[in-house]
Amino acid sequence: MWPDFEGGSIVDLMDSVVRARGGTAAGQGLREVVTSGWRDARTVLLLVLDGVGMAQLDLLPDDSFLRRHCAHALTSVFPSTTAAAITTFMTARAPAVHGLTGWHVRFDEPGLDGRVLAILPVTPRGPRDASELALAPDDVLTRVCRTPSMFASLPGDSCVVSPADIVDSPFNLRHSAGARRIGHDGFSDMLDQIDRALRAPSPPSYLYAYWPDFDHCAHQLGAASDEARALLRAADASLGSWVQAQPRSDTLLLVTADHGFIDGPPQRLIEMEEFPFLADCLAGPLSGERRAVFCHVKPGRLRDFERGLQALDHACTVWRSADLQAAGRFGPGAAHPGLLSRIGDFTLEMRDDWTLRDTMPGERGHRLVGVHGGTHADEMRVPLVQLVI
């Protein structure tokens, strides 16, 4: 399942939100969702539950808040992952435009020169003593992120409610520009902070709130684990009680997610080091995600690498990355000037529940139980709750 950028994706959701708050949207907005009344809301509240895709709603009882009020399913972006999707929520632009294409991104800008960085914490791959950046995180983001925050373009006041440990991170500061920032310490505190903002004498016109805890739990223990189920059920119950206690009917609540999840069994994890011929063809570390892998190949080795990939036919579909970009898989809009260099020569779209990774010298082989980033429907489909409270 590829993203539905013709009215059914989170990019289209953000177009509709921007238009509802009096801004200028890049696209036409949602196709099958009635949004004509969104302009009437005193506040539009967008709550993003990281990793809580449509498949994850099956962890909830039939009478749960999210299952009762989920009227639509949207698609995420490609890759279906936090770095790409959260940047879309905060810029109202597709990955093709904002250029952040996964947890790990290769950058060829001056001063980076082909380094692969985890873009949200702005940290490079590799052992610490060999991988220190000469540039400060703010300088890195200035060079690689050209798409402005959507908040700065909206005519009304905006507010971002985000975990306290990241609310003032370089990434969040840049992408929250134009909004007031509030940190929270968990789901209940997030609802309390939202409540205070909504009850203020002059509540924000637009409020964006982000909750990452389910994603963290699903990565470590599995998307269908007892711990993930309990965490989501507790959050759902808290949200339902909070909505019921709201005294007004002038806030539009939208609840969605950046992506869904599948579990990746260890026997279906491919280590690139087990294929030395392929590894020798690479011009640097893999980037993207374990479920959507970008490969940069040494000059003159493209055919060698492509032939070598036949050993992985059972586990992935091989694409020329430029063909995916030309087909619009990274979304609509004028492409970021660095997009093609970031997605490399080949994209490996992992099949079923297969994953692929490489491990650089000095790196810890990090085990992920729950995974996302690919095109499985459970990774790609996310809910949309639309409710006036």
Residue, then its C-alpha position, 0 to 999 in steps of 0.5 A: m500500500w502506497p500513500d494516497f496523496e490524492g485526498g486520503s493521506i496525512v498530507d491532505l489532512m494538514d492541507s485541510v487544517v491549514r485551510a481551516r485556520g485561514g492559511t494557504a494550503a498547498g493541496q486540495g485537502l481531504r477527499e472523503v472527509v467533510t471539513s466545511g465546518w472546521r473553520d467554525a471551531r474556536t480551536v482546532l486540536l490535532l492530537v498525534l498518537d505516535g504509532v497508533g495505526m488502524a491495526q492498533l485500534d484492534l487492541l482496544p475494546d469495541d466500546s473504546f473511545l477511539r474505536r467508537h469515534c474513528a470515522h475514517a482511515l488515512t494513509s501515512v507518508f513514505p517511508s511510514t515513519t516518525a521522522a518523515a510523518i512528524t515533519t509533515f505534521m509540522t510543515a504541512r508538506a510531503p517528504a518530497v518537499h521537506g526532504l526528511t526521509g527516515w530516521h537515518v538520512r544521508f546529507d551531502e550538504p557542505g560540512l556534512d559531505g555524505r554523513v548519515l544522521a539520525i535527524l530527530p536527535v541530529t546525531p551521526r552514525g558510527p562510533r562516537d570518537a570517529s563521528e563527531l560533527a563539526l557543526a552544531p545541531d542548529d547549524v545542521l538543521t539550517r543547512v538541511c531543512r528548508t521547509p518552514s514550520m506551518f505554525a508561522s504561516l497561520p494567521g492565528d495563535s498556535c501552540v505545540v504540546s510535546p514531551a518535556d524532553i524534546v519540546d526544546s530540542p533543536f529539531n522541535l524548536r525549528h519545526s515549532a517556529g511561530a508557536r508557543r511550546i509547552g512540555h508534558d510528562g505523559f498522557s495525563d499531563m498532556l491532557d492537563q496542559i491542553d486543557r489549560a490552553l483551551r480554558a485560557p482567556s484567549p485559547p490558541s486557534y490551532l493546537y498540536a499535541y504529540w504523544p510518543d509512548f506507545d511507539h516506544c513500547a511497541h518498538q521494545l516489546g512488540a506492537a501487540s504485546d500485553e504492555a502495548r495493549a495496556l498502555l493504549r487502553a489506559a490512554d484511550a480511557s483517559l482521552g474518553s473521560w477528558v473529552q466527556a468533561q469538556p464544558r464547551s462545544d467550540t473545539l474541533l478534536l482531530v486524532t490521528a497517528d504518524h504510522g502504524f506497526i507490525d512486528g518483525p520476527p528475529q528470524r526475518l531480520i537480514e544483516m547486510e554484513e552477511f552479504p559481503f559482496l553487497a556490503d562492498c558495493l555500498a558507498g556508505p551506511l544504509s539510511g532510511e528505515r529497516r522496512a524502507v532501505f536506501c542504498h548509496v552505491k559506489p561509482g561503477r558498482l550499480r550493476d554489481f549491486e543490482r545483480g547481488l540483490q537477487a539474493l534478497d528477492h524473497a525479502c524485498t522489492v528493489w526499486r531505483s530510487a529515482d523511479l520512486q521519486a518520479a512516480g510521486r511516492f514521496g508526495p506532491g510538491a516541488a522536490h527538495p533539492g537534496l531529495l535524490s541524493r538522500i534516497g540514494d540509488f536503490t530503495l529496498e521495499m521490504r516484503d511481509d515482515w522482513t527487515l534489513r539493517d547494517t551495523m557500523p563498527g562501534e555501533r550497538g546492534h539494536r533489537l526492535v520488536g515492533v517496526h514500521g517504515g514500509t508499505h504493509a497496510d498495518e504500517m500505512r493506515v492510520p485513523l482519523v477521529q473528528l469530533v467537536i468537543 
